[in-house]
Amino acid sequence: CFNNYKTTLIVTFPVPTYVDSIMWKEMEIYGNWGSEGYVLLDDVNLSGAILGALPVNNRVPDATARNKAFQINQIVTTIKLVVTDISSSSEIIIDDLQITTKPKIAGYDYWFNDDFANKTTALVTPTQQLLVNKNISTTGLFDGLNVFNFRSYDNSGKYSSVLSHFFYKTSALESNTNSEVIRYEYWLDNDYANVVTVNTTVQQQVNITKLISMSTLSNGVHNFNIRFKDNTGLWSSVVSHFFYKTPLQIVTQNMIIEYRYWFDTDFANAIYSPLTPNQQINLIDNLDITQLPNGNHDIHFQFKDNKGLWSVVTTDNIEQIISVNILSNSFDKNIVIYPNPAVGFLYIDFGSQLNDVRISITDINGKTIQHLQYNSGQTFNIDLNTYQSGVYFITLMTEKGKATYRVIKN
């Protein structure tokens, strides 16, 4: 008889997401008259996850809330909390629903040259570290220089930066599946006339451990170049790396005292930060990227020692997604709000458990659209499905600080 009436709370993720756990508080306010419930993960029962007090029909209302918590540890698209009852009004009240997710690699894409439209997508068992060992056919590519592109994505739908690598495709007549390295050569700067050639034992993979004298080089920036030859007479592409030669007498005395970083080609606005003098540092810092537009950017680092010498430039690629939309933030860390722009649900991750969380949403005219309040939690979501397309302002308030973000509803 409990199936006379059914109430379902549905949580839908924008993409398949790895969920660690689910928890909530519940009470039965009318005396447990036939109320019971269960949890469905993509319409499959979560074993042991029940709603309501046992025994059913004990006719005793709850004086205090019950805490329910269950491990999930799998990728899901929907989570449903279903309550069945003999009356048209469910007696079970649910509060402080928390679903904990953890970013893990869920798959990857790869494509050749600029042919992104024909990319290959592969799903993997969710993991925080992925080793790809795969033979990929180059059939259909022209002989000559090509580019292989690779990116991975996590279970929240965020993509990594694209890794690209040049390779040379030989003709069928030139190709040899048994090709092996027989020789390598290296030279400094543009001095190929004094190239050093080294014959190796015939092998498919060579590991070079060699001390190379730099005694004849002047102090300053130089370039080291190396390439390899196989038993078919083909040379590999040249691998080059910059290095800086310092005077011998200061090698063991210099200390890092400062670093600077800048974005893209904007060296004129490089940001300088002093450091406690040290010969080795582990740089952990919150970098200001609020001035960047959305998209991919290069970030460049240099380090300065106590002799006034700067290191070579280290460059990495970053993607600016949400920071441009931070209007104010008094928290001690950035809050992750995604996706932005959003279509259905907007997700908020404070990065740690907080109490008394209040969320206010206003439109571009300053009118309050919605106000939400939670006793505690780390991650929250806002249903924007009923919102009109446009710009909104999300204000987050807790005992740890206050922040305001601009979001776009498509």
MARGUBA-716481 format. One line per 4 residues: number of its first residue (from 1); their letters; for each residue x, y, z of N, C-alpha, C. Coordinates in steps of 0.001 Angstrom, whole numbers, plus 500000, padded with zeros to 6 digits. Each point is the difference from the previous one (the first is absolute). Layout:
<nodes>
NUM) a) X/Y/Z/X/Y/Z/X/Y/Z  ... $
</nodes>
This chain:
<nodes>
1) cfnn) 500826/498795/500000/499174/501205/500000/500864/501259/500000  501299/499841/500289/500854/501191/500088/500197/500677/498651  499702/499303/498897/500224/500569/498685/498837/500832/499492  499047/500341/500891/498877/500836/499572/500478/501342/499470 $
5) yktt) 501001/500562/500677/500537/501310/499615/501528/499939/499995  500590/500718/499074/501460/499972/499867/500514/501412/499751  501037/500397/500756/500654/501291/499827/501470/499753/499668  500503/500654/498944/501376/499752/499552/500775/501309/499899 $
9) livt) 501168/500037/500650/500948/501104/499844/501085/499519/499033  500197/500717/498885/500954/499584/498962/501148/501001/499930  501225/499503/500145/501213/500796/499826/500637/499567/498680  500119/500922/499055/500544/499680/498681/501319/500737/499790 $
13) fpvp) 501047/499278/499641/501296/500601/499706/500069/500371/498524  500674/501112/499659/500086/500397/498588/500783/499008/499157  500943/499281/500639/500765/498951/499323/500157/498856/500995  500260/498761/499520/500266/498904/500943/501102/500387/500984 $
17) tyvd) 499742/499847/501288/500875/500528/501046/500323/498910/501020  501283/499968/500421/500411/499049/501034/499574/500551/501361  499135/499261/500693/499461/500437/501287/500586/499129/501103  500550/500655/501027/500551/499284/501150/498912/499520/500952 $
21) simw) 499133/500936/500403/499036/499656/501047/498784/500917/499937  498961/499605/500721/498799/500820/500132/499575/499961/501464  499533/501138/500509/499531/500049/501388/498877/501024/500117  499156/499829/501001/498927/500931/500249/499499/499828/501430 $
25) keme) 499153/500940/500423/499291/499901/501275/498515/499812/499682  499319/499164/500791/498587/499772/499725/499212/499883/501304  498713/500348/499902/499079/499859/501120/498648/499556/499464  499213/499319/500832/498627/499638/499671/499092/500788/500928 $
29) iygn) 499199/500871/499400/499314/501009/500812/498585/499606/500415  499454/498928/499379/498616/499651/500324/499879/498675/500730  501105/499397/500378/499894/498780/500783/500250/498733/499233  500713/500062/498886/500424/498789/499288/498814/499136/499585 $
33) wgse) 499054/500633/499327/498839/499239/499507/500305/499531/498569  500673/498861/499894/500203/499370/498693/501025/500648/499114  500908/500813/500559/501013/500647/499171/501262/499159/499937  500498/499765/498799/501294/499357/499819/500569/500436/498649 $
37) gyvl) 501319/499858/499840/500608/500479/498763/501298/499290/499669  500546/500336/498835/501229/499367/499528/500714/500955/499056  501238/499636/499623/500838/500833/499135/500289/499235/498708  499884/500697/498860/500293/499421/498691/501177/500729/499363 $
41) lddv) 500965/499247/499514/501112/500546/499230/499795/499594/498557  499677/500974/499142/499649/499689/498602/498954/498886/499961  498989/500151/500876/498843/499099/500075/500340/498596/500504  501150/499862/500662/500371/498734/500637/500078/500226/501505 $
45) nlsg) 499400/499122/500793/499988/500162/501460/501407/500028/500582  500255/500985/500886/501235/500038/500771/499808/499104/501210  500756/498922/500061/499809/498993/501042/500143/500600/501399  499004/499731/500846/500045/500424/501392/499561/501428/500248 $
49) ailg) 499767/500774/498932/499634/501411/500173/498486/500118/500115  499517/500304/501193/498559/500080/500235/499664/501341/500642  498776/500446/499807/499461/501172/500664/498904/499541/500954  499877/500737/501084/498962/499668/500963/500516/499155/501152 $
53) alpv) 499254/500030/501101/500385/499246/501195/499408/498603/499958  500694/499079/500638/499503/498631/500153/499687/499749/501478  498924/499268/500348/499056/499392/499044/499036/501033/499424  499552/499706/498760/499014/500870/499368/498679/499920/500778 $
57) nnrv) 499255/501112/500018/498711/500085/500699/500148/499926/501517  501114/500532/500536/500113/500002/501463/499222/501144/500632  499443/500903/499165/499116/501079/500442/500676/500996/500924  501343/500038/499971/500730/500915/500876/500731/501018/499145 $
61) pdat) 499668/501297/500073/500734/501007/499229/501409/500184/500559  500900/500465/499138/501390/500201/500427/500132/501254/500847  500695/499868/501130/500306/501173/500827/501252/500700/499493  500941/499232/499451/501232/500566/499438/500237/499386/498623 $
65) arnk) 500787/500703/499195/500276/499531/498638/500946/498806/500024  499800/499069/499044/500919/498881/499795/501005/500364/498920  501267/499669/500238/501041/500225/498998/500181/498739/499162  499894/500128/498686/500198/498881/499089/501221/500297/499120 $
69) afqi) 500859/499009/499833/501198/500172/499161/500324/498668/499336  500252/500022/498686/500282/498775/499243/501117/500264/498994  500909/499039/499872/501061/500071/499000/499442/499577/498646  500411/500707/498951/499562/499685/498638/501169/499510/499147 $
73) nqiv) 501058/500813/499876/501236/499603/499324/499764/499451/498594  499248/500739/499202/499796/499618/498608/499544/501213/499197  500042/499861/498677/499545/501065/499114/498488/499893/499834  499315/501112/500169/498546/500011/499837/499580/501249/499230 $
77) ttik) 498805/499945/499416/499409/501149/499329/498834/500563/500799  499229/499099/500644/498889/500462/500832/499997/499253/501336  499595/500712/501040/499758/499412/501310/498562/500333/500377  499225/498971/500360/498610/500211/500361/499751/499530/501434 $
81) lvvt) 499366/500850/500795/499522/499627/501322/498477/499845/499903  499527/498778/500176/498589/499681/499787/499351/499670/501347  498868/500624/500287/499231/499733/501221/498613/499524/499596  499560/498850/500550/498644/499497/499766/499192/500115/501292 $
85) diss) 498703/500197/499848/499170/500269/501170/498554/499609/499711  499235/499805/501051/498578/499675/499830/499154/501267/499862  500606/501170/500302/499259/501256/499894/500603/500852/498890  499269/501025/499575/500439/500830/498880/501067/501006/500398 $
89) ssei) 500293/500095/501270/501024/500925/500475/501088/499208/500728  501217/500019/499454/501078/499224/500612/500310/500511/501401  500211/499074/500917/500327/500382/501376/501490/500253/500185  500837/499535/499097/501458/500092/500173/500499/501347/499493 $
93) iidd) 500666/500731/500882/500588/501294/499667/501510/499832/499877  500575/500419/498866/501442/499855/499752/500649/501372/500027  501151/500100/500676/500724/501272/500107/501496/499738/499866  500749/501039/499637/501474/499946/499928/500493/498852/499117 $
97) lqit) 499393/499849/498848/500457/498966/499062/501373/500387/499454  500976/499093/500142/501361/500250/499528/500463/498840/499135  500474/500334/498807/500562/499005/499090/501449/500385/499747  500920/499117/500368/501428/500305/499903/500570/499360/498740 $
101) tkpk) 500624/500830/499170/500637/499506/498773/501500/500202/500091  500743/499281/499191/501463/500110/499967/500453/500004/498546  500764/501033/499572/500461/500020/498610/500904/498809/499699  499665/499266/498962/500827/498904/499516/499976/500002/498481 $
105) iagy) 501069/499513/499405/500047/499911/498546/498970/498968/499552  499107/500425/499109/498933/499121/499536/500177/499590/498541  500879/500670/499272/500200/499657/498590/500983/500949/499353  500224/499809/498720/500919/500872/499269/499602/500056/498529 $
109) dywf) 500471/501069/499327/499823/500193/498560/501365/500087/499344  500084/499584/498749/501208/500282/499218/499614/500180/498544  500798/500809/499294/499749/500260/498585/501322/500430/499339  500011/499959/498692/501191/500355/499233/499825/501375/499360 $
113) nddf) 501104/500761/500014/500048/501302/499332/498837/500877/500474  499241/500599/499071/498876/500858/500388/498656/499304/499859  500014/498661/499881/498777/499258/499731/499267/499645/501296  499630/501052/500762/499305/499776/501272/498633/499363/499782 $
117) ankt) 499388/500266/498834/498664/499461/499737/499989/498480/500000  501141/499382/499685/500084/498545/499960/500825/499444/501167  499922/500674/501122/500743/499547/501173/499488/498636/500458  500868/499246/500664/499630/498727/500604/499858/500196/501507 $
121) talv) 498883/499534/500559/499738/500135/501439/500010/498609/500638  500696/499880/501121/500081/498725/500705/499625/500204/501463  499102/499164/500520/499651/500003/501419/500960/499086/500756  500321/500374/501247/500873/499177/500826/499363/499828/501368 $
125) tptq) 500433/498984/500723/499587/499851/501390/500499/501209/500781  499129/500738/500720/500418/501234/500663/501247/499801/500856  500958/500869/499808/501273/499915/500713/500591/501391/500111  500829/500228/501021/500636/501305/500154/501326/500074/499250 $
129) qllv) 500459/498882/499480/501213/499985/499181/499805/498974/498896  500311/500394/498766/499702/499143/498849/501263/499764/499185  500289/498732/499719/501095/499622/499107/499375/499448/498730  500242/500675/498875/499445/499574/498722/501087/499269/499217 $
133) nkni) 499748/498733/499688/500927/499192/499210/499184/499381/498870  500075/500612/498826/499053/499656/498940/500653/500191/498639  499798/499052/499097/500429/500152/498613/498900/500724/499231  500354/501109/499365/499022/500828/499293/500339/500003/498514 $
137) sttg) 499052/499645/499185/500217/499936/498553/500149/501404/499415  500952/500154/499076/500169/501265/499266/499551/499848/498553  499245/498955/499723/499466/499812/498648/499135/501194/499611  500199/500494/498804/499246/501152/499529/500760/501303/500114 $
141) lfdg) 501095/500013/500781/500820/501202/500108/500975/500080/498832  500306/501227/499582/501001/500194/498968/501389/499695/500554  500884/499502/499124/501389/499833/500398/500601/501369/500308  500832/500059/501007/500638/501257/500372/499696/500380/501437 $
145) lnvf) 500118/501283/500308/499855/500492/501367/498529/500095/500381  499639/499437/501159/498638/500046/500527/500047/500367/501474  498823/500295/500559/499887/500356/501416/498992/499064/500662  500385/499444/501141/499097/499180/500814/499558/500829/501202 $
149) nfrs) 498692/500095/500218/499436/500805/501090/499254/499102/500985  500147/500307/501281/499416/499157/501047/499500/500876/501145  498848/499652/500537/499501/500646/501218/499173/498984/500785  499931/500165/501295/499170/499145/500849/498894/500849/500614 $
153) ydns) 498994/499347/500554/498924/500718/500676/499592/499237/501244  499495/500761/500988/499625/499366/501266/498501/499741/500048  499558/499457/501131/498608/499582/500109/499039/501164/500195  500495/501229/500090/499113/501166/500037/499946/500688/498646 $
157) gkys) 500662/499413/499000/499951/500555/498651/501066/501017/499692  500955/500226/500916/501085/500952/499752/501133/499322/499234  500537/500739/499023/501075/499466/499177/501352/500538/500450  501039/499199/499795/501362/500453/500231/500444/500885/498837 $
161) svls) 501180/500612/500127/500602/500674/498861/500342/498956/498940  500079/500431/498754/500324/499093/498902/501514/499816/499913  500441/498753/499952/501397/499676/499771/500177/499660/498531  500947/500639/499328/500241/499780/498579/501442/499587/499769 $
165) hffy) 500183/499097/499044/501350/499506/499716/500154/499774/498496  501101/500494/499440/500280/499795/498583/500566/498595/499779  499661/499418/498848/500638/498752/499590/500049/499962/498476  500863/499183/499479/500192/499918/498556/499531/498634/499524 $
169) ktsa) 499046/500012/499061/499507/498743/499444/500756/499684/498703  500606/498821/499940/500728/499591/498801/499072/499210/499091  500414/499854/498755/499203/499232/499056/500086/498520/500341  499101/499223/499407/499984/498564/500266/501306/499346/499598 $
173) lesn) 500638/500528/498940/501253/499417/499550/501122/500282/500984  499896/501153/500685/501067/500378/500933/499800/499378/501372  498733/499697/500355/499720/499562/501367/500584/498626/500260  500386/499812/501246/500609/498732/500399/499632/499756/501450 $
177) tnse) 499167/499005/500222/499547/499747/501365/501134/499531/500892  501135/499615/499409/501127/499524/500792/501090/501062/500103  499663/501266/499718/501018/501050/500051/500534/500142/501424  501304/500215/500119/500661/500120/501293/501019/501130/499954 $
181) viry) 500246/500588/501158/500964/501097/500106/501411/499442/499867  500786/500641/499135/501404/499574/499838/500981/501131/500301  499506/501234/500084/500919/501130/500150/499233/501212/500501  500708/500880/500703/499438/501311/500299/501093/501044/499880 $
185) eywl) 499590/501240/499855/500967/501102/499904/499444/501208/500747  500918/500781/500551/499582/501192/500726/500969/501135/499720  499496/501219/500150/500815/501196/499792/499412/501133/500831  500776/501044/500187/499622/501137/500826/499704/501208/499131 $
189) dndy) 498955/500712/500383/499591/501209/499275/499852/499688/498513  500585/500818/499144/499908/499771/498557/501277/499394/499426  500829/499450/500884/501310/499499/499575/499908/498557/499516  499216/499776/498926/499875/498640/499481/501301/499512/499371 $
193) anvv) 500869/500925/499604/501287/499611/499404/500823/499161/500971  499806/500177/501310/500739/499236/501008/499089/498981/500694  499077/499437/499231/499085/499014/500545/500784/498796/500519  499505/499412/501098/500608/498797/500571/499102/498822/499659 $
197) tvnt) 500556/498972/499340/499229/498825/499598/500400/498806/500864  499004/499264/500489/500237/498856/500873/499243/498799/499431  500712/498917/499696/499360/498755/499572/499547/499218/501225  498812/499414/499919/499455/499255/501132/499809/498534/499631 $
201) tvqq) 499806/499186/501011/499575/498628/499764/498628/500035/499340  499780/499186/498989/498720/500011/499284/498869/499653/500970  499044/500917/500140/498913/499809/500959/498830/500898/499624  498796/499640/500466/498818/500796/499683/499811/501166/500958 $
205) qvni) 500662/499958/501118/499901/501083/500976/501361/500210/500622  500452/501245/500064/501322/500290/500540/499870/500950/501186  500732/499710/501055/500037/500834/501194/501391/500600/500098  500104/501327/499880/501299/500670/499970/500325/500558/501379 $
209) tkli) 501085/499554/500568/500522/500553/501247/501450/500391/499734  500242/501279/499821/501307/500440/499524/500298/501393/500531  501213/500213/500470/500463/501327/500399/500589/500693/498783  499508/501185/499692/500459/500744/498827/500681/501277/500472 $
213) smst) 501217/500188/499604/500783/501166/500439/499483/501280/499359  499869/501044/500811/499597/501323/499527/501099/501016/500276  501238/499532/500172/501107/500878/500423/500328/501074/498974  499752/499743/498720/500358/500986/498966/498900/501017/499756 $
217) lsng) 498847/499812/500627/498890/500933/499766/500136/501251/500846  499515/501104/499474/499944/501239/500783/498842/499913/500991  500057/500804/501053/498907/500038/500961/498753/500596/499342  498831/499481/500365/498764/500531/499441/499095/498898/499478 $
221) vhnf) 499016/500383/499157/499001/499072/499484/500548/499261/498779  499780/498675/499956/500406/499165/498864/498893/499001/499688  500170/499318/498861/499004/499032/499552/500684/498667/499735  499454/498925/500584/500507/498650/499767/499065/499284/499042 $
225) nirf) 500557/499404/498922/499213/499350/498964/500426/498539/499855  499030/499096/499779/500310/498590/499839/498987/499369/499044  500483/499001/499186/499099/499239/499141/500534/498580/499852  499156/499078/499497/500326/498578/499962/499805/499443/498590 $
229) kdnt) 500802/498989/499670/499927/499366/498682/499695/498516/500166  499105/499450/499115/499677/498581/500095/500710/499209/498902  499785/498696/499987/500715/499129/499078/499475/500071/498572  498972/500844/499758/499547/500231/498624/500592/501286/499434 $
233) glws) 500804/500692/500809/500608/501242/499552/499185/501237/500276  498857/499875/500709/499150/501151/500292/500407/500647/501323  500000/501342/500014/500298/500762/501212/498695/500434/500669  500017/500056/501309/498855/500519/500750/499953/501519/499888 $
237) svvs) 498915/500591/500504/499968/501452/500162/501043/500409/501026  500437/501248/499939/500981/500520/500953/499285/500412/501293  500530/499556/501135/499513/500422/501307/500968/501044/500542  499479/501180/500362/500858/501100/500469/499570/500449/501380 $
241) hffy) 500982/500425/500790/499712/500452/501360/500956/501128/500379  499440/501085/500579/500833/501115/500446/500590/499706/501380  501201/500517/500239/500609/499939/501331/500847/501243/500195  500351/500286/501253/500781/501201/500329/501289/499573/500672 $
245) ktpl) 501135/500445/499441/501300/499706/500604/500423/501171/500880  500325/499695/501254/500425/501031/500945/501490/499872/500268  500647/501068/500484/501410/499890/500387/500184/498938/501083  501072/499281/499940/500234/498872/500895/499979/500408/501464 $
249) qivt) 500533/501204/500314/500166/500372/501394/498679/500306/500711  498890/500199/499270/498753/500355/500700/498994/498857/500005  500364/498852/499441/499045/498907/499886/499476/499554/501349  500866/499909/501010/499579/499490/501311/499604/501113/500964 $
253) qnmi) 499981/501261/499515/499721/501110/500901/498666/500679/499727  499486/499851/498785/498803/500769/499677/498771/499464/500716  499124/500911/500356/498756/499696/500703/498853/500671/499261  498850/499327/499920/498823/500586/499366/499381/501003/500961 $
257) ieyr) 499799/501233/499507/499468/501050/500868/498703/500611/499470  499652/499694/498755/498826/500660/499414/499528/499192/498784  498719/500118/499685/499505/499452/498737/499019/500992/499382  499799/499836/498709/499025/500833/499297/499217/499121/499024 $
261) ywfd) 498781/500418/499702/499190/499269/499024/499161/500985/499200  499689/499603/498777/499157/500809/499134/499222/499076/499076  498957/500567/499378/499109/499211/499162/500181/500362/498535  499984/498958/499169/500108/500180/498551/501246/500824/499676 $
265) tdfa) 499866/501108/499272/501172/500820/499638/500065/501289/500806  499213/500069/501076/499900/501249/500771/501100/500087/501060  501265/499987/499565/501107/500088/500948/500023/501355/500718  499470/501041/499336/500017/501340/500601/499245/500036/501327 $
269) naiy) 499032/499104/500165/499221/499958/501240/500327/498768/500839  501248/499561/499927/500436/498856/500812/499820/500308/501484  499635/498986/500759/499779/500131/501441/501215/499432/500731  500596/500785/500905/501209/499624/500720/499658/499633/501440 $
273) splt) 500613/498915/500499/499763/499568/501381/501327/499630/500647  500345/500615/501153/501244/499653/500695/499873/498649/500704  501126/499346/500248/500035/498702/500660/501036/500007/501116  499809/499144/500994/501050/499771/500982/501164/499316/499295 $
277) pnqq) 501237/500554/500082/501123/499431/499248/500160/498499/500241  500073/499244/498906/500128/498557/500075/500588/499495/498694  500695/498832/500050/500553/499437/498773/498980/499176/499245  498910/499630/500652/498948/499233/499359/498676/500383/500624 $
281) inli) 498987/500212/499161/498695/500396/500527/498913/499122/499403  498907/499873/500735/498779/499363/499508/498949/501087/499960  499673/500465/498786/499134/501157/499841/498533/499592/500103  499338/500439/501060/498563/499808/500182/499406/501369/500284 $
285) dnld) 499247/500545/499044/499488/501347/500158/498684/500126/499234  499135/500895/500470/498787/500322/499272/500317/501122/499027  499936/499730/498718/500357/500980/498986/498753/500728/499522  500120/501300/499827/498872/500821/499587/499797/499871/498493 $
289) itql) 498905/499350/499590/499712/499884/498570/498659/500654/499663  499525/500876/500882/498691/500616/499792/499981/500928/498800  501197/500509/499560/500023/500933/498880/499964/499295/498657  500041/498670/499994/500041/499263/498741/498606/499739/499456 $
293) pngn) 499817/500094/498677/498721/499570/499411/499908/498491/500010  498796/499463/499839/499823/498557/499927/500792/499420/498842  500529/498790/500171/500744/499333/498933/501353/499527/500476  500815/499498/499057/501336/499493/500305/501020/501126/500008 $
297) hdih) 500937/499933/500945/501052/500999/500123/501308/499319/500387  501120/500679/499717/501310/499543/500444/500403/500779/501240  500567/499300/500981/500550/500653/501182/501494/499714/500030  500802/501043/500280/501455/499897/499951/500583/500336/501376 $
301) fqfk) 500999/499227/500431/500667/500208/501281/501499/500206/499787  500583/500864/500836/501451/500142/500091/500380/500192/501461  501203/499520/500358/500482/500091/501373/501326/500753/500021  500190/500832/501020/501179/500857/500115/500821/499573/501212 $
305) dnkg) 501334/499960/499855/500860/499637/501125/500630/501238/500623  500774/499782/501053/500590/501125/500731/501158/500653/499260  500364/499502/498820/501009/500637/499152/499354/500860/498925  498661/500050/500009/499304/500818/499017/499716/499282/498690 $
309) lwsv) 500256/498683/499933/499786/499238/498770/498606/499376/499998  499350/500077/498831/498685/499385/499829/500146/498639/499335  499157/499057/500376/499999/498671/499396/499410/500061/498595  500047/498863/499283/499290/499907/498728/498502/500028/500295 $
313) vttd) 499223/500344/499000/498549/500132/500159/499341/498618/499928  499147/499710/500975/499182/498789/499982/498580/500389/499624  499438/499308/499013/498685/500353/499472/499039/498836/500159  498759/500316/500377/498953/498995/500083/498727/500598/499442 $
317) nieq) 499029/499124/499705/498732/500428/499435/498913/499888/501054  499163/501026/500099/498880/499985/500938/498734/500358/499250  498857/499664/500605/498703/500362/499417/499229/500803/501018  499658/501233/499625/499206/500867/500854/498529/499756/499705 $
321) iisv) 499271/499568/501037/498596/499674/499792/499092/500917/500811  500262/500108/501304/499014/500678/500841/500548/501229/500714  501334/500140/500085/500532/501051/500855/499610/501392/499528  499794/500141/498677/499623/501307/499499/498650/500435/500555 $
325) nils) 499230/499071/500536/498667/500309/500501/499980/500227/501510  501177/500040/500644/500056/500291/501436/499896/501511/500209  498936/500439/500633/499829/501428/500265/500592/500388/501348  499924/499109/500978/500622/500237/501306/500172/498657/500688 $
329) nsfd) 501002/499904/500873/500249/498737/500704/500849/500272/501238  499407/499822/501180/500747/500176/501248/500408/498666/500615  499697/498876/499300/500446/498691/500473/501517/499879/499795  500620/499041/500703/501443/499818/499887/500381/499125/498807 $
333) kniv) 499018/499623/499161/500279/499199/498806/498917/500296/498979  500296/499657/498728/499004/500158/498960/498924/498925/500124  498782/500384/499704/498874/499077/500005/499741/499569/498559  499757/498714/499799/499768/499484/498645/498505/500029/499708 $
337) iypn) 499631/500727/498930/498611/500067/499550/499970/499597/498539  499253/498964/499672/499991/499491/498622/498662/499302/499725  499616/499827/498698/500625/500653/498837/499546/501454/499907  500742/500824/499334/499661/501409/499833/500453/500449/498616 $
341) pavg) 499093/500183/499058/498541/500048/500094/499381/498636/500341  498809/500039/500588/499297/498790/500419/498687/499886/499238  499528/498764/499871/498726/499747/499329/498958/499532/501017  500343/498946/500752/499063/499438/500967/500398/500279/501429 $
345) flyi) 500989/499223/500503/500427/500133/501394/501326/500739/500094  500152/500796/501055/501247/500682/500315/500569/499361/501265  501287/499653/499990/500631/499293/501119/500988/500915/500707  500000/499941/501333/500863/500838/500832/500810/499096/500917 $
349) dfgs) 501322/500165/499995/500883/499208/500860/500877/500958/500801  499799/500035/501335/500781/500882/500863/501397/499450/500276  500243/498726/499719/501315/499408/500236/500172/499423/501393  499066/500273/500911/500052/499439/501351/498606/500136/500617 $
353) qlnd) 499765/499257/501077/498710/499995/500682/499785/501335/500712  498853/500633/499781/499671/501272/500633/498625/499900/500649  499781/500826/501018/498725/500038/500706/499235/501266/499659  498676/499935/500171/499116/501143/499781/500276/500655/498647 $
357) vris) 499738/499266/498953/500244/500471/498640/498730/500657/499467  500131/501248/499562/498874/500734/499422/500346/500407/498583  499071/499764/499089/500212/500292/498581/498854/500871/499517  500348/501146/499419/498994/500929/499496/500236/500222/498506 $
361) itdi) 498924/499945/499192/500101/500206/498558/499174/501224/499623  500638/500952/499315/499299/501195/499534/500194/500146/498501  499057/500687/499357/500145/500225/498565/500807/501267/499758  500151/500356/498719/500855/501132/499655/499412/501331/500464 $
365) ngkt) 498698/499992/500341/499360/501222/500499/500025/500093/501524  500617/499017/500662/500094/500010/501448/498842/499335/500712  499077/499407/499258/498853/499332/500607/500411/498616/500498  499665/499687/501258/500317/498683/500559/499084/498942/499389 $
369) iqhl) 500620/498988/499398/499255/498942/499328/499793/498806/500932  501042/499677/500779/499917/498817/500857/500958/500171/501172  499616/499443/501136/500861/500008/501176/500018/498591/500589  501196/499442/500187/500157/498639/500508/500841/500028/501275 $
373) qyns) 499735/499072/500903/500751/499937/501259/500221/498531/500374  501242/499669/500414/500376/498642/500363/500743/500027/501335  499786/498981/500813/500698/499930/501285/501488/499763/499821  500363/499119/499060/501411/499708/499764/500147/499334/498646 $
377) gqtf) 501250/499944/499518/500275/499327/498736/501224/500567/499327  500462/499306/498973/501131/500446/499171/499559/500302/498577  499147/499146/499438/499555/500181/498628/498488/500177/499961  499543/500875/499108/498578/500296/499870/499669/500161/498521 $
381) nidl) 498728/499859/499665/499591/500261/498622/498726/500832/499990  499864/500785/498931/498844/500886/499828/499334/499639/498684  498703/499762/500047/499237/499659/498806/499621/501288/499265  500591/500198/498805/499731/501195/499204/499001/499738/498879 $
385) ntyq) 499397/498827/499990/499123/499643/498881/498823/500960/499850  499537/500543/501106/498851/500908/499924/500419/501458/499787  501302/500269/499989/500490/501360/499826/499952/500375/498519  499734/501267/499729/500109/500505/498640/501478/500185/499636 $
389) sgvy) 500315/499957/498716/501375/500218/499558/500450/501417/500363  501242/500126/500445/500510/501318/500365/501109/499909/501021  500365/501160/500571/501083/500107/500977/499402/500044/501402  500591/499224/500933/499567/499990/501386/501215/500158/500914 $
393) fitl) 499739/500410/501247/501071/500167/500975/499729/499065/501181  501002/499168/500299/499907/499025/501083/500828/500507/501180  499367/500246/501119/500698/500444/501207/500044/498846/500998  501208/499664/500452/500222/498890/500924/500448/500556/501340 $
397) mtek) 499346/499589/501070/500329/500507/501334/500117/498850/500983  501120/499933/500722/500196/499044/501084/500776/500702/501102  500303/499244/501070/500805/500583/501080/501432/500261/499563  500409/499426/498847/501382/500160/499517/500175/501178/499062 $
401) gkat) 498913/500582/499506/500145/501109/499084/498774/500186/499126  500162/500919/499027/498922/500335/499087/500594/500165/498605  499286/499536/498976/500477/500108/498621/498817/500211/499084  500233/500737/498906/498964/500233/498998/500557/499633/498627 $
405) yrvi) 499249/499192/499256/500416/499529/498678/498923/500388/498974  500471/500226/498786/499090/500238/498886/499875/498717/499191  498780/499562/499736/499784/498784/499208/499039/500327/498864  500080/499198/498960/499145/500184/498822/499131/498767/499839 $
409) kn) 498710/500206/499851/499059/498917/499723/499648/500035/498515  500345/498936/499281/499691/499912/498574/498573/499486/499789 $
</nodes>
